[in-house]
Amino acid sequence: MKISRKILLAATIVFIGIQFWRPIRNTQRQPLETDLSVVVNVPFKVQQLLQQSCYDCHSNNTAYPWYASTQPMAWFMSNHIRKGKSELNFSEFGSYSPRKQSNKLKSVANVVRKEEMPLSSYLWLHRAARLSDIEKLAIIHWADSTALTLDN
Ligand code: HEC
């Protein structure tokens, strides 16, 4: 067998092999009473935007695309979800102290303002998660003003 064929065969075996090793899925289904929308006032439109652009990595419920069943994509995603949730989990927002809630909302406004979030690698595959300028302003305005009410 030619060396290139051997490499191809080995790569195929590895690719098939890793398909059996799957990360646990981030799907909780039933909404929690600690969810952001229960704890603070979120206008319907803003909630929709957060759901569409942020909840996949910052909540206990990810809407998985078809390729999420394929490795190494699933690992890559699972890693983002784990890190994203540890920084900010909208599903458990109500378990944060008011001070932490306010700080997190200020961070939300900041990362959207600086276009750091949603992650660019995510936007590349999730076109629907892209935010227009008006949508960004809606999130920033809501997050900043809600943070202010929490501070008082
Ligand atoms: C593809 C996954 C993903 C999506 C979608 C996503 N984030 Fe993140 N987010 C992360 C990860 C991972 C981190 C951890 C920090 C890092 O690696 O940059 C993070 C960190 C953060 C932080 C903490 C940063 C800090 O400095 O305190 C905030 C706030 C945040 N995200 C808000 C958002 C908002 C708002 C959206 C939607 C507009 C969003 N994220 C969409 C993955 C994501």
Boltz pocket constraint, residues with backbone or C-beta under 6 A from the ligand:
constraints:
  - pocket:
      binder: B
      contacts: [[A, 49], [A, 50], [A, 53], [A, 54], [A, 55], [A, 56], [A, 57], [A, 58], [A, 79], [A, 80], [A, 81], [A, 83], [A, 84], [A, 87], [A, 88], [A, 104], [A, 107], [A, 108], [A, 111], [A, 112], [A, 117], [A, 118], [A, 119], [A, 122]]
      max_distance: 6.0
